[in-house]
Amino acid sequence: MILLITGSIRAGSETRAAVEALARVLQRREVAFDHWDLRARPLPIADPEYHERADVHPDAAVREIAALARGASAVVLATPVYHNSFSGVLKTCLDHLSIPDFAYKPVGLIAHGDNLSAVQACDQLRIVVRALHGLALPIQLVTTPDDFTSSDGGPRLAAEAALQRLDRFALDLLLYARLSEPVLRRARPKAG
């Protein structure tokens, strides 16, 4: 299972639209995933009392996302660009998670901004992923407003070049997830 985390709380978010486009690609390839949208499923501010102990956090949503992250074969972090960085809601989400949730896992990075300087959010997320012992993919998906069309249902990733980048991103994500799966199987605690 791949965990997709959307770090945008804006209605009509291009970040969310990019993740939804990735979800459609994964569905076509019959890949199991869970999409945690921080707008629809918000998390409380992280309490240091529960650092590295999300499994006993009083908030059920924190326990749920930690369990999903721990069981995932790969994670995707998607964010809009705020002040040349990633969003605060994504930071809050990451503050609830810990090294065992990311260790040895491929992590795909998606950022959306007004221009291609949005890559800076991915650069900063790479540092966070490294601190969590995850493996940030060499490829990332960065989008700008020109990559989307608008319809009644909100933005939709439509530019041919962006869709090609998305397909390559999905292919790399799945390849790295398959390569890391034997390591993750050995690293996960046995049930029972």
VEXDO-766794 format. One record per residue (C-alpha): x, y, z. Coordinates in steps of 0.02 Angstrom, whole numbers, padded with zeros to 5 digits, always signed. Example, Ala and Ser with C-alpha at 12.3 -4.5 7.8 and 13.67 -1.06 7.14 Angstrom:
BEGIN
+00615-00225+00390
+00684-00053+00357
This chain:
BEGIN
+00000+00000+00000
+00059+00175-00042
+00012+00319+00073
-00025+00484-00015
-00025+00636+00100
-00096+00800+00035
-00031+00948+00135
-00153+01080+00074
-00311+01141+00159
-00365+01260+00020
-00525+01221-00074
-00488+01200-00258
-00307+01154-00221
-00193+01114-00368
-00088+01011-00247
-00239+00902-00211
-00277+00892-00398
-00099+00829-00431
-00119+00695-00297
-00288+00646-00369
-00206+00628-00540
-00074+00515-00460
-00213+00415-00377
-00294+00386-00548
-00127+00323-00617
-00109+00204-00468
-00288+00142-00492
-00254+00105-00676
-00102+00005-00622
-00205-00083-00488
-00094-00020-00347
-00169-00008-00172
-00157+00163-00092
-00234+00269+00044
-00252+00457+00019
-00240+00560+00178
-00302+00734+00134
-00261+00853+00276
-00408+00964+00228
-00533+00823+00250
-00439+00733+00390
-00350+00867+00493
-00228+00826+00631
-00200+00919+00795
-00039+01013+00831
+00091+00885+00882
+00110+00858+01069
+00290+00817+01117
+00221+00704+01254
+00182+00579+01115
+00343+00600+01012
+00381+00428+00938
+00226+00360+01027
+00087+00400+00904
+00010+00229+00938
-00047+00292+01111
-00096+00469+01058
-00270+00518+01122
-00323+00575+00947
-00385+00430+00841
-00333+00517+00679
-00152+00527+00738
-00152+00342+00782
-00230+00302+00612
-00106+00400+00505
+00041+00330+00603
-00023+00153+00574
-00048+00188+00389
+00126+00262+00372
+00205+00118+00467
+00120-00011+00355
+00149+00079+00190
+00274+00019+00061
+00300+00199+00003
+00241+00373+00049
+00203+00526-00058
+00212+00699+00021
+00123+00836-00077
+00126+01020-00032
+00089+01193-00096
+00233+01315-00079
+00218+01434+00068
+00363+01557+00091
+00477+01447-00016
+00442+01297+00095
+00313+01162+00128
+00148+01193+00216
+00123+01201+00403
-00012+01067+00400
+00111+00948+00317
+00241+00992+00448
+00114+00955+00585
+00077+00788+00504
+00261+00744+00493
+00285+00794+00675
+00165+00654+00724
+00267+00525+00629
+00438+00454+00669
+00586+00357+00598
+00501+00184+00604
+00361+00256+00494
+00485+00305+00356
+00643+00199+00377
+00700+00123+00211
+00541+00179+00122
+00538+00271-00042
+00458+00442-00024
+00393+00536-00175
+00386+00726-00167
+00257+00837-00252
+00253+01027-00243
+00143+01158-00323
+00183+01342-00339
+00168+01494-00449
+00327+01448-00543
+00461+01315-00549
+00545+01386-00394
+00419+01272-00308
+00559+01145-00317
+00624+01227-00156
+00485+01145-00056
+00543+00976-00121
+00723+01018-00076
+00672+01054+00102
+00563+00899+00114
+00714+00796+00058
+00804+00852+00216
+00656+00802+00324
+00640+00633+00237
+00825+00601+00263
+00806+00642+00449
+00666+00513+00456
+00779+00384+00368
+00666+00379+00216
+00730+00374+00037
+00672+00528-00059
+00655+00480-00242
+00774+00564-00364
+00624+00614-00470
+00494+00734-00404
+00337+00815-00473
+00330+01004-00474
+00178+01090-00548
+00129+01269-00590
-00042+01344-00631
-00009+01318-00818
-00014+01129-00789
-00199+01133-00742
-00365+01167-00822
-00518+01222-00725
-00685+01140-00730
-00840+01140-00622
-00757+01014-00507
-00601+01121-00481
-00427+01108-00555
-00370+00956-00653
-00193+00913-00705
-00202+00923-00894
-00040+00985-00975
+00038+00845-01077
+00213+00877-01010
+00149+00872-00830
+00054+00710-00862
+00213+00634-00934
+00311+00689-00780
+00173+00614-00672
+00183+00446-00763
+00372+00442-00740
+00351+00490-00557
+00226+00348-00530
+00338+00224-00620
+00488+00269-00511
+00382+00265-00353
+00322+00089-00393
+00495+00029-00444
+00576+00093-00283
+00432+00022-00179
+00458-00150-00256
+00645-00141-00230
+00628-00091-00047
+00489-00214-00003
+00606-00359+00046
+00700-00244+00164
+00537-00177+00238
+00470-00354+00265
+00624-00398+00366
+00618-00233+00464
+00433-00241+00512
+00395-00326+00678
+00309-00494+00664
+00126-00499+00717
+00077-00608+00863
